[in-house]
Amino acid sequence: MFKNINQYLTKIKQCNRMQHRFLSIALCLSLITVLCVFWYLKQTGITLAGDAFCGIKEHIHSDECKSACELEEHIHIESCYSDITADLETADDWEASFANINRATTTAENIVLLAKSQLGCKESEINFQVSADGIRRGITRYGQWYGNPYGDWSAMFASFCLYYAGVEDVPKNAGPQSMLLKWDEQGIYKSADEYSPKIGNLIFLNKNSETDSCNSVAIIIGNANDTITVIEGDVDNEVKEVTYAINSTEILGYGLVPDVSEYSVLVEPPKTADSIATQTTFERSMLTSSNRFVLYTVQNGNTYAIDGTGKAVQILVDENGKIRTDYENPDLLLWTFSRYNNSSTAIQNVGSGRYLHPYYNSATDNGITTPGRWGTTVTASGNGAKLSHSAYIALDAQNEQFVMTRTQNQNITFLIGMSSPCTVWFDGTNGGIMSLGGADNSSVSAFTDSVITLPTNWKSPVKYDYTLKGWYDITNHKYYSPGDRVTVTGNMVFYADWKATTYDIGKFNSYTDSTISTNKFITTRIFDYGALLNVLSESVSVTADANSHSETWRLITSGNNLYNGEPTLNFILRDWDRGNEDISYPSGHNDRNNPTSAGSVYPGLYTDTIRDVFFNPDVKLPGKEYLGEGDHLFQLCEDPSHSYYGYYYYNSELNAASYNQSDQRFYVYDYLEGTRDSVDNGDGGNYSDFLPLNSPYANLNGKTPQTYTYNGIENEYVGTTHYVYDSRYNDNNNTTNNISTNYWFGTLKDFQALYMIIRW
């Protein structure tokens, strides 16, 4: 091959004789082709060896070079072909890669979501450095984020995911081995033989048999069938999903990422007086995955339970058979049983995830717990049971440890304590109301008489931007503020009490109508209501366990409500789109509070009690938020030719309105707003609602208001865009991209005698 274009042209000149004309033509055509290819590669950004980015012209001094040659002698090496301006990223670039994922409620879930969002991300092939040992390393977003752009990046990838998942107070490192050591120093690293990994944990790997140090870090996204599935960075220069056998020698250990939620619930550790289980006689029918057990034995008057690492923990069994402990992590004393095969049982620890499995393979390979799922033979013995596999379990009380033994007569009998942990549910959807869809509905485990601290915030529904106001214990009919401490009474369900994050709905100046301050003779108070206000009229039956909860709400037509013991209001705020007996649409409801004829008032609907419940600012109730006063809702008609002349008016056939709490006023707009139920594009019979707590200019929460056209009664809106909100929320007629209507609200007006027209 020719070293440069000049040699190529010289060769063409040499082909000037007739017998070489054919070759000359061929060489010319080849040159044209090569030049075209180079031009195309330049245009597309593709770089060939020979297209150096070092900025130095390749030159070797020759005999013809004079001593004053100004060119630097330079021969291109591999690093010269690196374009250091390529594939550079900023925080805006990499944050865009996960901007659209819906965040979960726990740290573990968020780490997995972050890791999955990075699958397929590669290091640069054209912006690279070549190390002294000849290894080529491309720049990565994870190195740019960390400040080590060209470094090995599996640990930086894991640290990146931890950081953006919101994990605090854990070491974040550029090197796998240093990361392992730092995690070990903080006590959040466990070796592979002492811990069964969980989703969201880190996994530390040694993938080079020639060393004994960690050289890769990954994030666990699955753990089943004796395999661990991870997302790992720097695998063939890419973020990839990889599977390892749980007993792989490549696995050094695990990083225990604190699974703390932004919406966390604090369950206080039990005291010695707290019971975690009750002594019972062993029966094989107990061996179901839904039951939890304490396994213990008695020696020399002391009672020892086995924990998730094989440790012997002293416990107290009182005269009533109640098992009590002050152990800092009682979950480590609880075990579940599930069928492994026809002849054995898998016995897994709740706290550590390890399996109880006495085994003996060799003098150095033996124990009583294992991270992998294995079966153990369970044999009834008196009131308890004995466990065995290839070996047995003995008690070493002196060292406070249960140990493997090959001697069958040392096999101890474990007595059984059946645990009855409670499940406490926190439901931001209030039983699945469609307008609150997307909020978290999750649970924590506790024991009866344990104390929990209620969450101070919770994941907001997706259709509107809400803030947690309180919690209602629907099981015991009590209302609490966020952060209150509550004693667990059994399986419990709490509903979130929501209010809008802001009631400053907004102002769009170019469409704002002129209004008049009327606060000297009109006092307007405005209220926002939520579904929890219905507890003043309903009873509930609750079913809850560790897997789910469900409620049935029914209207109380006579008698007292369960919240405050006062007579029922016999009145409910109703979600018209539901029929599943949730809190906003109970079975057996009374239609008197939902008149079907516009303007009709049914006897007995409006009472003094209802007036105070809905319109007295001093009456504080679940589901009720007093926003303050509002002014500038009304206009004064000064057109003598108009039928409104001389009147103060607000007309929802002509105007929309929004409320601004900070200003304590309304803004009235020269366009309409409506709900999906009110908008009618056919005969025009419905065209707007009074929606003061909705506006396309605030509270969007990342959603998009829909629009509709309506020309108006006298064609006053030709070409005007109106806004429509979703009054219903289900998969049949809208999506979460559209804004939900906050349409449970009320206004109370006190005014002196004057001429006024109000047409809602």
SVG drawing of the C-alpha trace seen along z (x, -y; Angstrom):
<svg xmlns="http://www.w3.org/2000/svg" viewBox="-88 -52 110 93">
<polyline fill="none" stroke="black" stroke-width="0.4" points="0.0,0.0 1.0,-3.6 2.0,-5.6 0.4,-8.8 -1.4,-10.5 1.8,-11.9 3.2,-8.4 -0.1,-7.4 0.1,-10.3 3.7,-9.6 2.8,-6.0 0.1,-7.3 2.6,-9.5 4.9,-6.6 2.1,-4.8 2.4,-7.0 3.2,-4.4 0.4,-2.9 0.7,0.5 0.2,-1.3 -2.7,-3.5 -5.3,-1.0 -3.5,-0.7 -3.3,-4.6 -7.0,-4.9 -7.7,-2.3 -5.4,-4.1 -7.1,-7.4 -10.5,-5.9 -9.3,-4.3 -8.0,-7.6 -11.3,-9.3 -13.1,-6.5 -10.7,-6.8 -11.1,-10.6 -14.9,-10.3 -14.8,-7.8 -12.6,-10.1 -15.0,-13.0 -18.0,-10.9 -16.3,-9.7 -15.4,-13.3 -19.0,-14.4 -20.4,-11.5 -17.8,-11.8 -16.3,-8.3 -12.6,-8.2 -10.1,-5.9 -6.6,-5.1 -4.6,-7.8 -7.1,-10.6 -5.2,-11.7 -6.7,-14.2 -3.4,-14.9 -3.0,-18.2 0.7,-17.3 1.7,-16.6 3.4,-13.3 7.1,-13.9 10.4,-12.0 13.6,-14.0 15.4,-13.0 18.9,-13.8 17.3,-16.5 16.0,-18.2 18.1,-21.2 19.3,-21.7 16.8,-24.5 13.8,-22.3 10.9,-23.7 8.8,-20.6 8.6,-18.4 9.6,-14.8 6.4,-12.9 5.0,-9.4 1.3,-8.9 0.6,-6.3 -2.8,-4.9 -3.6,-7.7 -3.2,-10.2 -6.4,-8.9 -8.5,-9.8 -11.0,-12.7 -11.0,-14.2 -13.9,-16.4 -16.2,-13.5 -18.9,-11.9 -18.5,-14.6 -21.6,-14.7 -22.9,-17.1 -25.3,-16.3 -28.2,-17.5 -27.2,-14.8 -27.0,-11.8 -29.9,-12.9 -32.1,-12.9 -31.5,-9.2 -33.6,-8.5 -35.8,-11.6 -38.9,-9.8 -38.8,-6.8 -41.5,-6.8 -39.7,-6.7 -40.6,-3.9 -41.0,-4.2 -38.0,-2.3 -34.3,-2.7 -33.9,0.9 -36.6,0.3 -35.1,-3.0 -31.6,-1.5 -32.9,1.1 -34.8,-1.4 -31.7,-3.6 -29.6,-0.6 -32.1,0.6 -32.3,-2.9 -28.5,-2.6 -28.6,0.8 -26.7,0.6 -24.7,-2.5 -21.2,-2.1 -17.8,-3.7 -16.7,-5.9 -14.9,-4.2 -13.4,-7.4 -12.6,-9.4 -10.1,-7.3 -6.7,-7.1 -4.1,-4.3 -2.4,-3.3 1.2,-2.6 0.5,1.1 -1.3,0.6 -4.9,0.9 -7.3,-1.4 -10.0,-3.0 -12.9,-5.0 -14.5,-7.9 -17.8,-7.1 -20.6,-9.2 -19.9,-7.5 -16.3,-8.5 -17.2,-12.1 -19.8,-12.1 -17.2,-10.8 -14.3,-12.9 -12.2,-10.0 -13.3,-10.0 -11.1,-7.2 -11.0,-4.9 -12.3,-1.4 -15.9,-2.1 -17.9,0.8 -17.6,-0.8 -18.3,-4.3 -21.4,-2.9 -22.7,-1.4 -21.9,-4.6 -23.7,-6.6 -26.9,-4.5 -26.7,-4.8 -26.3,-8.6 -29.2,-9.2 -31.4,-6.7 -31.0,-8.9 -28.8,-6.6 -26.9,-8.6 -24.3,-7.8 -22.7,-4.9 -19.2,-5.0 -19.1,-5.8 -15.8,-4.9 -14.0,-4.6 -12.3,-1.3 -14.0,2.0 -11.5,3.1 -11.4,-0.2 -15.3,-0.3 -15.4,3.2 -13.0,2.1 -14.9,-1.1 -18.2,0.8 -16.6,3.3 -15.4,0.5 -19.0,-0.7 -20.3,2.7 -22.5,2.9 -20.5,5.6 -21.2,9.3 -19.2,12.1 -20.9,14.6 -21.0,17.3 -22.8,15.3 -25.6,13.5 -28.3,14.2 -28.5,11.3 -31.6,9.2 -32.7,7.2 -31.1,3.7 -27.9,4.9 -24.5,4.5 -22.5,7.6 -18.7,7.6 -16.9,9.9 -13.5,11.2 -13.4,12.2 -9.7,12.7 -8.5,16.0 -4.9,14.7 -5.8,12.2 -7.8,12.4 -9.1,8.8 -12.4,7.3 -12.4,6.1 -16.0,5.5 -19.2,4.2 -22.7,4.7 -26.3,4.2 -28.6,7.1 -31.9,7.1 -33.0,10.7 -32.4,13.6 -34.1,16.9 -33.5,20.5 -30.0,20.5 -28.9,17.7 -28.3,14.0 -29.1,11.5 -27.2,8.3 -26.7,5.1 -23.0,4.6 -21.0,1.8 -17.8,2.2 -18.7,5.6 -17.3,5.7 -17.2,1.9 -21.0,1.8 -23.7,1.8 -25.1,5.3 -27.4,7.7 -25.4,10.7 -26.3,13.9 -24.1,15.6 -24.7,18.9 -25.3,18.2 -22.4,20.5 -20.0,19.0 -16.5,18.6 -16.4,15.2 -18.8,13.8 -16.8,12.3 -19.8,10.8 -22.5,8.2 -23.1,4.6 -26.2,4.1 -27.8,1.0 -30.0,-0.6 -33.5,0.0 -34.8,-3.3 -37.7,-4.9 -38.3,-8.6 -41.7,-7.6 -40.4,-5.4 -42.2,-4.1 -40.2,-3.7 -41.0,-0.6 -39.4,-0.8 -37.6,2.3 -39.6,4.5 -38.9,4.3 -38.4,7.4 -42.1,7.2 -43.1,7.5 -44.1,10.9 -42.9,12.1 -44.3,15.6 -46.3,18.1 -45.1,21.6 -47.0,24.3 -46.8,28.1 -45.2,28.9 -47.4,30.3 -46.4,30.8 -49.5,28.8 -47.8,25.7 -45.1,25.9 -46.6,23.3 -44.9,20.2 -47.4,17.9 -46.5,18.9 -43.4,17.6 -41.7,19.5 -39.1,19.1 -36.9,22.2 -35.5,22.6 -34.2,25.2 -33.6,25.3 -30.3,26.3 -29.3,26.0 -32.3,23.8 -31.5,21.3 -33.6,20.9 -31.7,20.3 -33.3,19.4 -31.4,19.8 -31.0,16.6 -30.4,16.2 -26.6,16.6 -26.6,19.7 -26.1,17.7 -27.7,18.9 -29.7,16.0 -31.2,16.2 -34.9,15.5 -37.6,15.7 -40.6,17.9 -43.1,16.9 -45.7,19.0 -48.3,18.3 -45.9,19.6 -45.2,16.1 -41.8,15.7 -40.2,12.4 -36.9,10.8 -35.0,7.5 -33.0,8.7 -32.3,5.6 -33.5,7.3 -36.3,9.8 -36.7,10.7 -33.4,12.6 -35.2,15.0 -38.1,15.7 -38.1,18.5 -40.5,19.5 -41.1,23.1 -41.9,24.0 -41.9,27.2 -38.6,28.0 -39.5,31.4 -41.6,34.3 -39.2,35.3 -37.7,32.0 -38.5,28.4 -36.8,25.1 -36.4,23.2 -35.6,19.5 -34.7,16.8 -36.8,13.6 -34.0,11.3 -30.9,12.6 -32.6,14.5 -30.3,17.5 -31.5,21.1 -31.2,23.4 -29.4,26.4 -27.0,28.7 -24.6,30.1 -21.2,31.7 -19.2,32.0 -15.7,31.9 -13.6,31.0 -13.6,27.3 -17.0,27.2 -19.7,27.5 -22.2,25.4 -25.8,25.0 -26.9,22.0 -26.4,21.4 -27.3,18.5 -28.7,20.9 -32.2,22.5 -31.7,26.1 -34.0,28.6 -33.8,29.9 -35.5,33.0 -37.9,32.0 -38.9,34.9 -41.4,34.5 -39.8,35.2 -42.0,34.8 -43.5,31.3 -40.9,30.1 -38.9,31.2 -35.4,32.3 -33.6,31.1 -31.1,32.9 -29.5,33.2 -26.1,34.7 -25.4,33.6 -27.2,32.4 -27.4,29.4 -25.9,29.2 -25.8,26.4 -22.5,24.9 -23.9,22.9 -20.5,21.8 -19.8,20.0 -23.5,19.0 -23.6,20.8 -25.4,23.6 -23.0,25.8 -22.9,28.7 -22.3,32.2 -21.8,35.6 -23.0,37.3 -26.7,38.1 -27.4,38.3 -26.2,34.7 -29.0,33.5 -31.1,31.2 -34.9,30.9 -36.1,27.5 -39.3,26.4 -41.6,24.2 -43.0,20.8 -45.5,19.6 -45.2,15.9 -48.1,13.6 -46.6,10.5 -48.9,7.7 -49.0,5.9 -49.6,2.2 -50.7,0.7 -50.3,-2.9 -52.6,-3.5 -52.2,-6.8 -55.0,-5.8 -57.6,-5.5 -58.7,-2.1 -58.1,-2.5 -60.0,-5.7 -59.2,-6.5 -58.6,-10.2 -55.8,-9.2 -54.2,-6.7 -50.4,-6.4 -49.9,-7.0 -48.0,-4.4 -49.9,-1.5 -47.3,0.4 -46.9,2.1 -44.5,2.7 -44.4,5.7 -44.6,5.2 -45.8,6.9 -48.8,6.2 -48.0,3.4 -45.0,2.3 -44.8,-1.4 -44.6,-2.9 -43.9,-6.5 -46.2,-7.5 -44.5,-8.7 -44.1,-12.5 -44.5,-12.4 -45.8,-10.0 -45.8,-9.4 -48.3,-11.8 -51.0,-10.7 -49.9,-11.1 -52.7,-13.2 -52.4,-16.2 -49.6,-17.5 -50.6,-16.7 -49.0,-17.0 -49.6,-14.7 -51.8,-16.3 -52.5,-13.4 -53.3,-9.7 -56.6,-8.2 -56.6,-4.8 -59.7,-3.2 -59.3,-0.1 -59.6,-2.0 -61.3,-5.2 -58.6,-7.7 -56.9,-10.5 -53.2,-11.3 -50.7,-13.9 -47.6,-12.9 -44.9,-11.9 -47.2,-10.8 -46.3,-7.6 -49.0,-4.9 -49.2,-1.7 -49.9,1.3 -53.2,3.1 -53.0,5.8 -53.3,5.6 -54.1,2.0 -54.8,-0.2 -54.1,-3.9 -55.5,-6.2 -53.6,-9.3 -55.3,-12.7 -54.2,-14.9 -54.3,-18.5 -53.0,-20.3 -49.3,-21.3 -50.3,-24.8 -53.5,-26.7 -51.8,-29.6 -53.4,-28.4 -52.0,-31.1 -52.7,-34.1 -52.5,-34.3 -52.5,-38.1 -53.4,-38.2 -56.7,-36.4 -57.6,-38.0 -60.9,-39.9 -61.3,-43.0 -62.9,-42.4 -63.8,-44.5 -62.9,-44.2 -66.1,-43.5 -64.6,-42.6 -66.3,-45.6 -69.7,-44.1 -69.0,-40.4 -67.0,-37.9 -66.1,-34.8 -64.6,-31.8 -63.3,-28.8 -62.7,-25.2 -61.2,-22.1 -62.6,-18.7 -61.3,-15.2 -62.8,-11.7 -61.9,-11.3 -64.8,-13.7 -67.0,-10.7 -66.0,-9.0 -68.7,-11.2 -71.3,-9.2 -69.9,-5.7 -69.0,-2.5 -66.2,-0.2 -65.3,3.5 -61.5,4.2 -59.7,7.3 -55.9,7.0 -53.0,9.4 -49.3,9.5 -50.2,9.6 -53.1,7.2 -55.9,5.2 -59.4,4.4 -62.3,2.4 -66.0,2.2 -67.6,-1.2 -71.4,-1.5 -73.5,-4.6 -74.9,-5.0 -78.4,-6.4 -79.2,-6.6 -77.2,-6.3 -73.7,-7.6 -70.6,-7.6 -67.5,-5.9 -65.0,-8.8 -66.4,-11.1 -69.5,-9.3 -71.8,-12.1 -75.0,-11.4 -74.3,-10.5 -74.4,-13.3 -76.1,-10.8 -74.2,-12.7 -71.3,-11.6 -69.0,-13.1 -69.4,-10.8 -67.1,-9.6 -69.6,-9.2 -67.3,-6.9 -67.1,-4.1 -69.3,-1.2 -67.0,0.9 -68.0,-0.2 -64.9,-2.2 -65.0,-5.1 -66.3,-7.6 -69.1,-5.3 -70.4,-3.1 -73.1,-0.5 -76.5,-1.4 -75.9,-5.1 -78.7,-7.6 -79.3,-9.5 -80.7,-12.5 -77.3,-14.0 -76.9,-13.6 -79.8,-15.4 -80.3,-14.6 -82.3,-17.7 -80.3,-20.9 -81.2,-23.4 -83.3,-21.0 -82.9,-20.8 -84.1,-17.7 -85.8,-17.9 -83.3,-17.4 -80.2,-17.7 -78.9,-20.9 -78.8,-21.0 -77.0,-23.1 -74.6,-20.3 -73.8,-20.0 -73.4,-23.7 -70.8,-23.7 -69.0,-20.6 -68.6,-22.1 -68.5,-25.9 -67.3,-26.6 -63.5,-27.3 -63.2,-26.5 -64.5,-22.9 -61.4,-20.8 -62.1,-17.4 -60.4,-14.8 -60.7,-15.6 -61.3,-19.3 -59.0,-22.2 -60.0,-25.8 -58.1,-28.0 -59.1,-31.5 -61.0,-34.3 -61.3,-35.3 -61.9,-38.6 -62.3,-39.8 -64.6,-37.1 -67.3,-39.5 -67.6,-42.0 -69.8,-45.0 -71.8,-45.3 -71.8,-48.9 -73.3,-48.3 -76.8,-49.8 -77.8,-47.6 -77.0,-44.4 -79.5,-42.5 -76.8,-42.4 -76.6,-46.2 -76.1,-47.5 -75.4,-44.1 -72.4,-42.4 -72.0,-39.1 -70.0,-35.9 -71.1,-33.8 -69.4,-30.4 -71.0,-30.4 -68.5,-33.2 -65.6,-32.9 -63.3,-30.5 -61.9,-31.4 -58.9,-30.4 -58.1,-31.0 -54.8,-32.3 -54.5,-31.6 -51.5,-33.9 -53.4,-36.8 -56.7,-35.7 -58.4,-36.5 -59.8,-35.0 -58.6,-35.6 -61.4,-35.6 -60.5,-34.6 -61.9,-35.4 -62.2,-31.7 -63.8,-28.5 -62.7,-25.5 -64.6,-22.3 -64.4,-18.7 -64.8,-15.7 -68.3,-15.3 -69.3,-18.9 -67.8,-19.5 -70.1,-18.6 -68.9,-19.1 -72.3,-18.1 -75.3,-20.2 -73.4,-22.6 -75.6,-21.9 -72.7,-21.8 -69.6,-23.9 -68.1,-24.9 -67.8,-24.3 -66.8,-26.7 -63.3,-25.2 -61.4,-27.7 -58.8,-25.1 -57.8,-24.1 -55.8,-26.1 -53.5,-25.4 -50.9,-27.6 -50.2,-25.9 -50.5,-22.5 -49.7,-20.8 -47.5,-18.2 -45.9,-17.4 -49.3,-16.7 -51.0,-18.3 -54.4,-19.9 -56.6,-18.9 -58.4,-21.5 -61.7,-21.9 -63.5,-24.4 -66.8,-26.1 -67.9,-29.2 -70.1,-30.5 -73.7,-31.6 -73.2,-34.6 -70.0,-33.4 -67.9,-35.2 -65.4,-32.4 -64.7,-31.8 -61.1,-30.6 -60.6,-30.5 -58.9,-27.6 -60.7,-26.3 -59.3,-23.8 -60.7,-20.5 -59.7,-18.4 -60.3,-14.8 -63.1,-14.5 -62.7,-10.7 -59.6,-8.6 -59.7,-5.2 -58.1,-3.4 -61.2,-3.6 -61.4,-7.4 -58.1,-9.1 -54.5,-8.6 -52.3,-9.8 -50.8,-12.4 -54.0,-14.5 -54.7,-16.6 -57.2,-15.4 -59.9,-17.8 -59.9,-18.9 -63.7,-19.3 -64.7,-18.7 -64.6,-22.3 -67.0,-24.8 -67.5,-28.6 -69.5,-30.4 -70.5,-34.0 -71.7,-36.5 -72.9,-39.7 -75.0,-42.9 -78.0,-43.6 -77.0,-44.5 -77.7,-43.5 -75.8,-40.4 -76.1,-37.7 -74.3,-34.4 -74.6,-31.7 -72.5,-28.7"/>
</svg>
